[in-house]
Amino acid sequence: MKEVEVDNIRDYLELISTNKRLKVQENNLNEFVFRGQIADYPLFPKIGRLRAKGDLIATERAMLNEFKRSNPLLVEQQGSLTDWDYLTLGQHFGLPTRLLDWSTNALTALWFAVSGHSTEWLPAGAYAVVWILMPGDEDFDFDQEHVHPFDLPATKIFKPRLIKQRINSQSGVFTLPSTAEILETKYMNESDSYDQKLIKVRIPTGNLADIRNELNTLGVNAFTIFPELEGLCAYLQWRYFE
């Protein structure tokens, strides 16, 4: 896995463009996907980072069933939903799932990396991270209509239906590990299948404020990413307060 440090948007985009050209030369035309993180932690979904009150996989199934049962009035306007759809909804509203958030928009991922810090509390040498995933055809190779999300044999990339505006605004996609990978705590960034497809981009915290300002100039801010009241309020706080 390659690791690169960048301190401005220009170098970040040039890194992406350079690697995209190399992939096109290899006849790989798949979109890159990106994940922004406020710190350097491994690629592993939320459900695997929590301690379940009982067997983890049994808990996961029970929680999904209860989520589906308890909220029909909140989701019925979306029409008929599959378990893929329910996991997508749950992920966006904070339910612990085996989904891991990514975006096809490089600037959206960068915003998530640089916008969650209070820099005065960070230790010297701290940095934010954007993961760049350069997938191959095999990473999308499964039949969503006939495979349950808990039955995938290995980590795959899942493109959700656009059942919420937030998914569309964030250009959201997900990676989804297998049950065995969750139980073994197998980080995606340590997987033989993905090691050579990942670039870890480190962004020193001293550059975060400048990058946030540049992103806002480019039209990327809390309100464009969360086009609801919570996003508007977060954007206005950032705009008018230190």
Legacy VTK file of the C-alpha trace (Angstrom):
# vtk DataFile Version 3.0
C-alpha trace
ASCII
DATASET POLYDATA
POINTS 242 float
0.000 0.000 0.000
1.287 3.424 -0.978
1.351 6.317 1.536
1.618 9.948 0.417
1.540 13.257 2.300
-0.128 16.307 0.727
-0.765 19.753 2.164
-3.042 21.366 -0.423
-5.917 20.538 -2.765
-3.833 20.966 -5.917
-1.380 18.217 -4.943
-4.241 15.996 -3.776
-6.035 16.242 -7.121
-2.799 15.786 -9.057
-2.118 12.579 -7.106
-5.543 11.282 -8.096
-5.137 12.313 -11.738
-1.725 10.661 -12.019
-2.966 7.352 -10.650
-6.120 7.537 -12.730
-4.031 7.875 -15.898
-2.009 4.808 -14.896
-5.155 2.759 -14.351
-6.598 3.817 -17.691
-3.355 2.680 -19.346
-3.964 -0.706 -17.682
-7.481 -0.667 -19.191
-9.080 -0.269 -15.760
-11.878 2.274 -16.260
-13.543 1.896 -12.859
-14.185 5.000 -10.765
-11.929 5.607 -7.787
-13.664 5.846 -4.423
-12.523 7.909 -1.446
-12.917 7.863 2.325
-12.039 10.819 4.550
-11.098 10.279 8.198
-10.156 12.792 10.860
-7.400 10.440 12.067
-5.408 7.419 10.937
-7.453 4.390 11.895
-7.964 1.139 9.984
-10.678 0.381 7.462
-13.218 -1.555 9.513
-16.982 -1.025 9.932
-18.634 0.320 13.059
-20.353 -2.913 14.019
-16.988 -4.642 14.355
-15.632 -1.908 16.627
-18.390 -2.305 19.231
-18.840 -4.975 21.902
-22.120 -6.808 21.335
-24.307 -8.052 24.187
-24.066 -11.612 22.928
-23.008 -13.229 19.667
-22.062 -10.469 17.227
-23.665 -11.874 14.080
-26.855 -12.896 15.882
-26.976 -9.384 17.355
-26.490 -7.852 13.915
-29.405 -9.838 12.476
-31.667 -9.060 15.431
-30.819 -5.346 15.261
-31.581 -5.171 11.529
-34.919 -6.949 12.051
-35.848 -4.579 14.870
-34.841 -1.563 12.762
-37.145 -2.788 9.982
-39.986 -3.520 12.407
-39.831 -0.343 14.477
-39.783 2.348 11.811
-42.363 1.672 9.077
-43.764 5.197 9.249
-40.306 6.676 8.753
-39.385 4.659 5.684
-42.620 3.633 3.990
-42.485 6.649 1.660
-39.398 5.076 0.095
-41.499 2.215 -1.324
-40.526 -1.429 -1.160
-37.132 -1.826 0.513
-34.623 -4.669 0.457
-32.185 -5.468 3.258
-29.546 -3.642 1.194
-31.767 -0.548 1.379
-32.412 -0.937 5.107
-28.694 -1.212 5.812
-28.114 1.923 3.733
-30.756 3.849 5.697
-29.460 2.567 9.014
-25.884 3.508 8.153
-26.847 7.079 7.290
-28.760 7.500 10.541
-26.134 6.019 12.850
-27.107 2.343 13.099
-24.055 0.117 13.630
-23.740 -1.850 10.392
-21.100 -3.710 8.437
-21.111 -0.968 5.790
-18.135 1.374 5.505
-18.774 4.803 3.928
-16.939 5.917 0.788
-17.616 8.518 -1.882
-17.004 8.738 -5.598
-16.358 12.470 -5.034
-12.748 13.177 -4.039
-13.565 16.612 -2.577
-16.400 15.252 -0.447
-14.020 12.749 1.116
-11.446 15.479 1.668
-14.068 17.595 3.466
-14.835 14.729 5.859
-11.117 14.394 6.589
-10.431 18.057 7.334
-13.676 19.267 8.909
-13.906 17.304 12.130
-10.931 18.773 13.989
-10.427 21.291 16.720
-6.779 21.856 15.906
-5.813 23.395 19.243
-6.438 20.037 20.939
-4.459 17.905 18.504
-0.960 16.650 19.349
2.052 17.697 17.319
2.488 15.528 14.264
-1.197 14.601 14.000
-2.756 14.296 10.570
-6.012 13.564 8.817
-6.349 10.800 6.225
-8.062 10.244 2.904
-8.064 6.689 1.621
-8.108 6.315 -2.169
-9.410 2.972 -3.406
-8.658 2.051 -7.024
-10.977 -0.918 -7.594
-11.025 -3.545 -10.280
-14.019 -5.204 -11.931
-13.834 -8.066 -9.439
-14.594 -5.723 -6.538
-18.109 -5.121 -7.873
-18.705 -8.723 -8.940
-21.755 -9.982 -7.043
-25.463 -10.297 -7.735
-27.196 -7.908 -5.361
-30.640 -9.223 -6.257
-29.798 -12.778 -5.242
-27.172 -12.386 -2.503
-28.008 -11.214 1.014
-25.577 -8.597 2.393
-24.592 -10.966 5.224
-23.663 -13.743 2.779
-20.921 -12.162 0.681
-17.789 -14.364 0.568
-15.349 -11.407 0.715
-15.299 -7.595 0.807
-17.119 -6.018 -2.123
-18.117 -2.486 -3.183
-21.827 -1.762 -2.962
-23.504 1.083 -4.866
-26.758 1.880 -3.028
-30.005 2.992 -4.556
-30.486 6.751 -4.120
-33.291 6.424 -1.573
-32.150 9.480 0.418
-30.993 12.870 -0.860
-27.983 12.685 1.452
-26.664 9.639 -0.423
-26.842 11.571 -3.675
-25.293 14.721 -2.162
-22.344 12.777 -0.803
-21.933 10.545 -3.887
-22.036 7.701 -1.427
-20.931 4.108 -1.953
-19.983 1.448 0.586
-17.612 -1.418 1.104
-19.110 -4.472 2.730
-16.970 -7.191 4.365
-17.865 -10.844 4.757
-18.999 -12.306 8.063
-15.673 -14.146 8.394
-13.710 -10.912 7.909
-15.736 -9.201 10.642
-15.300 -12.054 13.112
-11.560 -12.227 12.391
-11.206 -8.408 12.688
-9.635 -8.380 9.228
-8.953 -4.776 8.282
-9.529 -3.949 4.651
-6.223 -2.065 4.462
-4.403 -5.244 5.551
-6.203 -7.479 3.060
-4.165 -9.077 0.267
-7.081 -8.333 -2.084
-6.941 -4.582 -1.497
-3.414 -3.773 -0.331
-2.198 -2.749 -3.796
-5.437 -0.924 -4.597
-5.211 1.567 -1.729
-3.386 4.847 -1.268
-3.301 6.439 2.174
-3.125 10.231 1.869
-1.876 11.984 5.017
-2.821 15.644 5.555
-0.930 17.502 8.328
-3.275 19.257 10.746
-1.481 22.563 10.221
-2.970 22.675 6.711
-6.563 21.788 7.600
-7.936 25.329 8.007
-6.573 26.451 4.631
-7.994 23.382 2.925
-11.415 23.933 4.526
-11.430 27.485 3.173
-10.406 26.295 -0.303
-13.126 23.646 -0.262
-15.735 26.238 0.625
-14.566 28.373 -2.310
-15.084 25.308 -4.497
-18.613 24.883 -3.164
-17.891 22.025 -0.760
-19.071 22.644 2.790
-21.363 21.226 5.465
-24.509 22.489 3.769
-23.703 21.041 0.341
-22.828 17.679 1.890
-25.727 17.627 4.377
-28.452 19.587 2.496
-30.763 19.709 5.511
-31.093 21.973 8.541
-28.292 20.249 10.427
-25.935 20.884 7.523
-26.993 24.503 7.210
-26.466 25.101 10.932
-23.032 23.437 10.875
-22.035 25.541 7.888
-23.201 28.786 9.513
-21.321 28.020 12.721
-18.149 27.386 10.718
-18.659 30.553 8.697
-19.339 32.968 11.574
-17.278 31.573 14.487
-13.645 30.740 15.066
LINES 1 243
242 0 1 2 3 4 5 6 7 8 9 10 11 12 13 14 15 16 17 18 19 20 21 22 23 24 25 26 27 28 29 30 31 32 33 34 35 36 37 38 39 40 41 42 43 44 45 46 47 48 49 50 51 52 53 54 55 56 57 58 59 60 61 62 63 64 65 66 67 68 69 70 71 72 73 74 75 76 77 78 79 80 81 82 83 84 85 86 87 88 89 90 91 92 93 94 95 96 97 98 99 100 101 102 103 104 105 106 107 108 109 110 111 112 113 114 115 116 117 118 119 120 121 122 123 124 125 126 127 128 129 130 131 132 133 134 135 136 137 138 139 140 141 142 143 144 145 146 147 148 149 150 151 152 153 154 155 156 157 158 159 160 161 162 163 164 165 166 167 168 169 170 171 172 173 174 175 176 177 178 179 180 181 182 183 184 185 186 187 188 189 190 191 192 193 194 195 196 197 198 199 200 201 202 203 204 205 206 207 208 209 210 211 212 213 214 215 216 217 218 219 220 221 222 223 224 225 226 227 228 229 230 231 232 233 234 235 236 237 238 239 240 241
